[in-house]
Amino acid sequence: MGGDGDLMNSMLPILCFGPTPALQRGLRFAAWDAPGDVVRTREVDWSVGGKATNAARAVLRGGGSATLLGPAGGMNGERMTALLREEGMEAVWVAVEAETRICQTLQTSEGRRIRELVEDAPPLSLGEWGELFAKAEQALPFHAGLLLCGSLPLEAPKEVYATLVELAKAAGRNVVLDVKGAPLRAALEKGPDLVKINRDELRETTETEDVAEGMRLLLKMGAGAVMITDGPLQAYVAKGKKIWRYELPEIEPVNPIGGGDTVTGMTALSWLGGASIEDAARLGLGAGTAQTLHPRPAEFELEEARGFAARIKRCVE
């Protein structure tokens, strides 16, 4: 991929829309299995979570640029936006009435994940959705493409992502979707360019156990290409009549949280930068593999990602 870094640096930013960002609290425990009812934390770390946030971080790690777009509410929202400013992340926020959620990651003292505690995102009003759509429409002409990530807040209309795909198409921009279920089925009618989900999400969306059959269904429903991750050892890409299977190197992960989001962000960056979908997926999978060796989501070096990508075996199914 020799010159891909220069190409990525010259791209417009990628617009990463995430309707369910989170203030993320990381807790490390010196002795999780200590006897008794009290477990003392060794370290507390505050950051920002959410699928779009992690995907945007992966874009930055890969040498591109990204802009986050989403809702921010209350004191949690203020702290979230301040943390991302400190991180150097560009963002466009819509102020909403509902308090931004808090999610928590429980880890061992070495940074290995114990448990993830995920709070549902609160509902947004129709007016707040309208403002988010307006901000997206204004931003799209100044971005290379649109990346849509994550579940919708409670009580959200299932057509939210379909509306955003339609706005991107009107602006002449490609769309990558990391969404599942009814919101994905509605968005497929608008012709997204790439759908990237995992096998469980494919099963939930298509109601089929067979990966190849499920991918073909998504293509038939309107996706331009489909990428499916299937655990730590394999993944699939489908476009037209071709299906590729990828065999990933076996590793001992430190923290798999954010691995799928890293794959999404890095694949989108490489593909929007001009790589074929099959090559972009390989680099994205390399980045996702690399990041699981680090305690924080979307933490990897580009050369590290390329090294893992070179070890991934690809074959035509």
C-alpha positions as CSV (number, residue, x, y, z in Angstrom):
1,M,0.0,0.0,0.0
2,G,3.1,2.2,-0.3
3,G,1.7,5.6,-0.8
4,D,-1.6,5.3,1.0
5,G,-0.6,7.5,3.8
6,D,0.0,10.5,1.5
7,L,-3.3,9.9,-0.2
8,M,-5.1,9.7,3.2
9,N,-3.5,12.9,4.4
10,S,-4.7,14.8,1.3
11,M,-8.3,13.7,1.7
12,L,-11.1,15.8,3.0
13,P,-12.2,14.8,6.6
14,I,-14.7,11.9,7.0
15,L,-17.9,12.9,8.7
16,C,-18.6,10.4,11.5
17,F,-22.2,10.6,12.8
18,G,-22.9,8.9,16.1
19,P,-26.3,9.5,17.8
20,T,-25.3,7.7,21.0
21,P,-22.0,9.1,22.3
22,A,-21.0,8.4,25.9
23,L,-18.9,9.7,28.7
24,Q,-16.7,6.7,29.3
25,R,-15.4,5.7,32.8
26,G,-12.6,3.2,33.0
27,L,-12.1,1.4,36.3
28,R,-9.0,-0.7,36.9
29,F,-9.0,-3.1,39.9
30,A,-5.9,-4.3,41.7
31,A,-7.6,-7.5,42.8
32,W,-11.0,-8.2,41.2
33,D,-11.3,-11.6,42.8
34,A,-10.5,-10.4,46.4
35,P,-12.6,-12.0,49.1
36,G,-15.5,-10.0,50.5
37,D,-18.0,-7.6,49.1
38,V,-15.7,-4.6,48.5
39,V,-13.4,-4.4,45.5
40,R,-11.2,-1.3,45.4
41,T,-10.3,0.4,42.2
42,R,-6.6,1.0,41.4
43,E,-7.2,3.6,38.8
44,V,-10.1,5.7,37.3
45,D,-9.8,7.1,33.8
46,W,-12.4,9.3,32.0
47,S,-12.6,9.4,28.2
48,V,-15.3,9.5,25.5
49,G,-16.9,6.4,24.1
50,G,-19.4,5.4,21.4
51,K,-18.9,3.6,18.1
52,A,-18.6,6.8,16.0
53,T,-16.0,8.2,18.4
54,N,-13.8,5.1,18.2
55,A,-14.2,5.0,14.4
56,A,-13.1,8.6,14.1
57,R,-10.1,7.9,16.4
58,A,-9.1,5.1,14.0
59,V,-9.3,7.4,11.0
60,L,-6.9,9.8,12.8
61,R,-4.6,7.0,13.8
62,G,-4.6,5.9,10.1
63,G,-3.4,9.2,8.9
64,G,-6.7,10.8,7.9
65,S,-8.9,13.4,9.5
66,A,-12.4,13.1,10.8
67,T,-15.2,15.3,12.2
68,L,-17.6,13.9,14.8
69,L,-21.3,14.9,14.7
70,G,-23.8,14.0,17.4
71,P,-25.8,15.2,20.4
72,A,-24.4,16.4,23.7
73,G,-26.5,17.1,26.8
74,G,-26.1,18.3,30.3
75,M,-23.0,18.3,32.5
76,N,-21.9,14.9,31.1
77,G,-22.2,16.4,27.6
78,E,-20.0,19.3,28.6
79,R,-17.4,17.1,30.0
80,M,-17.5,14.8,27.0
81,T,-16.9,17.7,24.6
82,A,-14.1,19.1,26.7
83,L,-12.3,15.7,26.8
84,L,-12.5,15.5,23.0
85,R,-11.1,19.0,22.6
86,E,-8.2,18.0,24.8
87,E,-7.8,14.9,22.5
88,G,-7.7,17.2,19.4
89,M,-10.8,15.7,17.9
90,E,-12.8,18.0,15.6
91,A,-16.6,17.8,16.4
92,V,-19.9,19.4,15.7
93,W,-22.3,19.0,18.6
94,V,-26.1,19.7,18.8
95,A,-27.0,20.7,22.4
96,V,-29.9,18.5,23.6
97,E,-32.0,18.4,26.7
98,A,-31.3,14.8,27.7
99,E,-28.1,14.1,29.8
100,T,-25.4,12.3,27.8
101,R,-25.1,8.7,29.0
102,I,-22.2,7.2,31.0
103,C,-20.8,3.8,30.2
104,Q,-18.2,2.0,32.2
105,T,-15.4,-0.4,31.4
106,L,-14.1,-2.7,34.2
107,Q,-10.5,-3.9,33.7
108,T,-7.8,-5.8,35.5
109,S,-4.7,-3.8,36.7
110,E,-3.0,-4.9,33.4
111,G,-5.8,-3.4,31.3
112,R,-7.5,-6.6,30.3
113,R,-11.3,-6.2,30.1
114,I,-13.5,-7.8,32.8
115,R,-16.9,-6.4,31.9
116,E,-18.5,-3.5,29.9
117,L,-21.5,-1.7,31.5
118,V,-23.5,0.0,28.8
119,E,-26.2,2.6,29.6
120,D,-29.0,3.1,27.0
121,A,-28.9,6.5,25.3
122,P,-31.9,8.7,26.2
123,P,-34.5,9.8,23.6
124,L,-34.1,12.9,21.5
125,S,-36.9,15.2,20.5
126,L,-38.1,15.6,16.9
127,G,-36.6,19.1,16.9
128,E,-33.3,17.8,18.0
129,W,-33.3,15.2,15.3
130,G,-34.1,17.9,12.8
131,E,-31.1,20.0,14.0
132,L,-28.8,17.0,13.6
133,F,-30.0,16.4,10.1
134,A,-29.5,20.0,9.3
135,K,-25.9,20.0,10.7
136,A,-25.2,16.9,8.6
137,E,-26.5,18.4,5.4
138,Q,-24.4,21.6,6.0
139,A,-21.2,19.6,6.7
140,L,-21.4,16.9,3.9
141,P,-20.1,19.1,1.0
142,F,-16.9,19.6,3.0
143,H,-16.3,16.0,3.8
144,A,-15.1,13.0,1.8
145,G,-17.8,10.7,2.9
146,L,-20.3,9.8,5.7
147,L,-19.7,7.2,8.3
148,L,-22.9,6.1,10.3
149,C,-22.2,4.2,13.5
150,G,-24.1,2.6,16.3
151,S,-27.5,1.9,17.7
152,L,-30.2,4.6,17.9
153,P,-31.3,6.3,21.1
154,L,-34.5,5.0,22.8
155,E,-37.7,5.8,20.9
156,A,-35.8,7.0,17.8
157,P,-37.5,6.7,14.4
158,K,-36.1,3.7,12.5
159,E,-35.7,5.9,9.4
160,V,-33.0,8.1,11.0
161,Y,-30.1,6.5,9.1
162,A,-32.2,6.3,5.9
163,T,-32.6,10.1,6.0
164,L,-28.9,10.5,6.5
165,V,-28.0,8.2,3.6
166,E,-30.4,10.2,1.4
167,L,-28.7,13.5,2.4
168,A,-25.3,12.1,1.6
169,K,-26.4,10.8,-1.8
170,A,-27.8,14.2,-2.6
171,A,-24.4,15.7,-1.7
172,G,-22.6,13.2,-3.9
173,R,-20.9,11.5,-1.0
174,N,-20.3,7.8,-0.3
175,V,-21.8,6.2,2.9
176,V,-20.4,3.5,5.2
177,L,-23.0,2.0,7.6
178,D,-22.2,0.2,10.8
179,V,-25.8,-0.3,11.9
180,K,-28.1,-3.3,12.5
181,G,-31.7,-4.4,12.5
182,A,-34.7,-2.3,11.4
183,P,-32.6,1.0,11.1
184,L,-30.3,-0.8,8.7
185,R,-33.1,-2.4,6.7
186,A,-34.7,1.0,6.2
187,A,-31.4,2.6,5.2
188,L,-30.7,-0.1,2.6
189,E,-33.5,1.2,0.5
190,K,-31.4,4.4,0.0
191,G,-28.4,2.5,-1.4
192,P,-25.5,2.9,1.1
193,D,-22.1,2.1,-0.5
194,L,-20.7,-0.2,2.2
195,V,-22.3,-2.0,5.1
196,K,-19.9,-3.3,7.8
197,I,-21.4,-5.3,10.7
198,N,-20.6,-8.5,12.6
199,R,-22.1,-11.9,12.2
200,D,-24.5,-11.6,15.1
201,E,-25.8,-8.3,13.6
202,L,-26.1,-9.9,10.2
203,R,-28.2,-12.7,11.7
204,E,-30.4,-10.2,13.5
205,T,-30.9,-8.1,10.3
206,T,-31.5,-10.9,7.8
207,E,-32.7,-13.7,10.0
208,T,-30.3,-16.2,8.4
209,E,-27.5,-18.2,9.9
210,D,-25.6,-18.5,6.7
211,V,-23.0,-15.7,6.2
212,A,-22.9,-15.9,2.4
213,E,-26.7,-16.0,2.1
214,G,-27.0,-13.0,4.5
215,M,-24.4,-11.0,2.7
216,R,-26.2,-11.6,-0.7
217,L,-29.5,-10.5,0.9
218,L,-27.9,-7.2,2.0
219,L,-26.6,-6.7,-1.5
220,K,-30.0,-7.4,-2.9
221,M,-31.6,-5.0,-0.5
222,G,-29.4,-2.1,-1.7
223,A,-25.9,-2.3,-0.2
224,G,-23.1,-1.6,-2.7
225,A,-20.7,-3.8,-0.7
226,V,-20.8,-5.8,2.5
227,M,-18.2,-6.5,5.2
228,I,-18.8,-9.0,8.0
229,T,-16.5,-9.6,10.9
230,D,-16.9,-13.0,12.6
231,G,-15.0,-13.2,15.8
232,P,-11.2,-12.8,16.2
233,L,-10.1,-15.1,13.4
234,Q,-12.1,-14.5,10.2
235,A,-14.1,-12.0,8.2
236,Y,-15.9,-11.7,4.9
237,V,-16.4,-9.1,2.1
238,A,-19.0,-9.3,-0.7
239,K,-19.3,-7.1,-3.7
240,G,-21.2,-8.0,-6.9
241,K,-21.0,-11.8,-7.3
242,K,-17.7,-12.1,-5.4
243,I,-17.2,-13.1,-1.7
244,W,-13.8,-13.0,-0.1
245,R,-12.9,-14.7,3.2
246,Y,-10.1,-13.4,5.4
247,E,-8.2,-15.5,8.0
248,L,-6.8,-13.3,10.7
249,P,-3.6,-14.0,12.8
250,E,-4.2,-15.5,16.2
251,I,-3.3,-13.2,19.1
252,E,-3.9,-12.8,22.8
253,P,-6.1,-9.6,23.1
254,V,-5.7,-7.2,25.9
255,N,-9.0,-5.3,25.4
256,P,-11.2,-6.1,22.4
257,I,-13.5,-3.1,23.1
258,G,-13.5,-0.8,20.0
259,G,-11.9,-3.5,17.7
260,G,-14.9,-3.5,15.4
261,D,-15.1,0.3,15.4
262,T,-11.4,0.4,14.5
263,V,-12.1,-1.9,11.5
264,T,-14.9,0.3,10.4
265,G,-12.9,3.5,10.6
266,M,-9.7,2.3,9.0
267,T,-11.6,0.4,6.2
268,A,-13.6,3.5,5.4
269,L,-10.5,5.7,5.3
270,S,-8.6,3.3,3.0
271,W,-11.6,2.7,0.7
272,L,-12.6,6.4,0.5
273,G,-8.9,7.1,-0.2
274,G,-9.1,5.0,-3.4
275,A,-8.3,1.4,-2.3
276,S,-10.4,-1.5,-3.6
277,I,-12.9,-2.7,-1.0
278,E,-11.0,-6.0,-0.7
279,D,-7.7,-4.3,0.0
280,A,-9.3,-1.6,2.3
281,A,-10.9,-4.4,4.3
282,R,-7.5,-6.1,4.8
283,L,-6.0,-2.9,6.2
284,G,-9.0,-2.3,8.4
285,L,-8.8,-5.8,9.8
286,G,-5.1,-5.3,10.4
287,A,-5.8,-2.1,12.4
288,G,-8.6,-3.9,14.4
289,T,-6.3,-6.7,15.3
290,A,-3.5,-4.3,16.3
291,Q,-5.8,-2.2,18.5
292,T,-6.9,-5.2,20.6
293,L,-3.3,-5.4,22.0
294,H,-3.7,-2.0,23.6
295,P,-5.8,-1.0,26.7
296,R,-7.6,1.9,24.9
297,P,-10.1,1.6,22.0
298,A,-8.7,2.6,18.5
299,E,-5.1,2.7,19.9
300,F,-2.7,1.4,17.3
301,E,0.2,2.6,15.0
302,L,-0.3,2.6,11.2
303,E,2.8,0.5,10.7
304,E,1.5,-2.0,13.3
305,A,-1.8,-2.2,11.4
306,R,0.1,-2.8,8.1
307,G,2.2,-5.5,9.7
308,F,-0.9,-7.4,10.8
309,A,-2.6,-6.8,7.4
310,A,0.3,-8.4,5.6
311,R,-0.3,-11.6,7.7
312,I,-4.0,-11.8,6.9
313,K,-4.8,-14.6,4.3
314,R,-7.5,-13.8,1.8
315,C,-9.2,-16.2,-0.5
316,V,-12.3,-16.2,-2.8
317,E,-15.2,-18.3,-1.5
